[in-house]
Amino acid sequence: MTDLKSQKRMAADILDVGKKRVWIDPNRVEDVSMAIMKDDIRELIEEGAIQKKKVTGQSRGRARKIDEKKKKGRRQGHGKRKGKKHSKVSKKEKWMNKIRAQRKKLKQLRDEGEITKSEYRKLYKKSKGGEIRDLKHLTKLVKEKEGVKND
């Protein structure tokens, strides 16, 4: 195989690309090796013996895989978190999730007949006021009320 370093360099200069992006036709290597001036290289470019390769972009395949996983809720652990405590889930969002769960549970308890309408109202107001911490606390309060009733 002949050394085509200088030809590649001249072609890169003419095509205004890097040496890596210069493609030389393997069938025309002999003709290219005979070219010693830039004019010769220009002729070979016109003939198609020397061409410039397309720019290779950055593959998004891996990024798409990661995005898919993130959509499923993965890759959200402590190591991935940046920023303040409430930057991932705002205080308001946290509150909304909590209050919705409590209200859903209260409606369920009322419909099943475990609590009366007046008890439902009292507990509803308590949850709205932030007195009830979570669902476990709510169920505990309901059981305490039942314990008072049974005694």
Secondary structure, DSSP 8 states (H G I E B T S, - for coil): ----HHHHHHHHHHHTS-GGGEEE-GGGHHHHHH--SHHHHHHHHHHTSEEE--------HHHHHHHHHHHHT-S-SGGG--S-TTSSS-HHHHHHHHHHHHHHHHHHHHHHTSS-HHHHHHHHHHHHTT---SHHHHHHHHHHHHHHHH-
